[in-house]
């Protein structure tokens, strides 16, 4: 379960001193609960890592003006790590697949979108004995890439209560949205005398859901 905001950020909105560790476990529990909700609501993975994923290929000819778009599960893509795309309509990418070159596609690292328009049609035609560069296959493209946000490891030794090890360093806007949600629930529940256990998480408002859409897959 990811941690998508900091305890100190939640404390600031609640009005608790950052150095006050009395409620750390309760606040962290609420952070983890809300972070898990965000993962489900955005349908994406935030932690950085290497992934191997499969995406459909579609009919494309040399004269086809429409490219093939691949929307990856994770982003932003790490431009310093290797990105490999292997095409095979037969499901045997590592045996009879064709590795696309950087002339065959462009990458939007920030959005995790690959635009495929093959420049090496002659080779693919020889392999497939067909006028098409690509044909439809439910798992035609095998994509290996590294993407997502870095996760903080232990900052100091011995551990400092101010450390945020385990934090996935998502954009500040998302961290702030989560922290505000938790603080609002904390203050509202405290006012009504219902703050027990890890804290009560209320449903997201329509305004908050609108803000979450900016981070959806």
Secondary structure as UniProt FT lines:
FT   HELIX           7..14
FT   TURN            18..19
FT   TURN            22..23
FT   HELIX           24..42
FT   STRAND          49..57
FT   STRAND          60..61
FT   TURN            62..63
FT   STRAND          68..71
FT   TURN            79..80
FT   STRAND          84..87
FT   TURN            89..90
FT   HELIX           93..96
FT   STRAND          98..99
FT   TURN            102..103
FT   STRAND          105..108
FT   TURN            109..112
FT   STRAND          113..116
FT   HELIX           121..128
FT   STRAND          132..134
FT   STRAND          137..147
FT   TURN            161..162
FT   TURN            165..166
FT   STRAND          167..168
FT   HELIX           172..192
FT   TURN            197..198
FT   HELIX           206..212
FT   HELIX           213..215
//
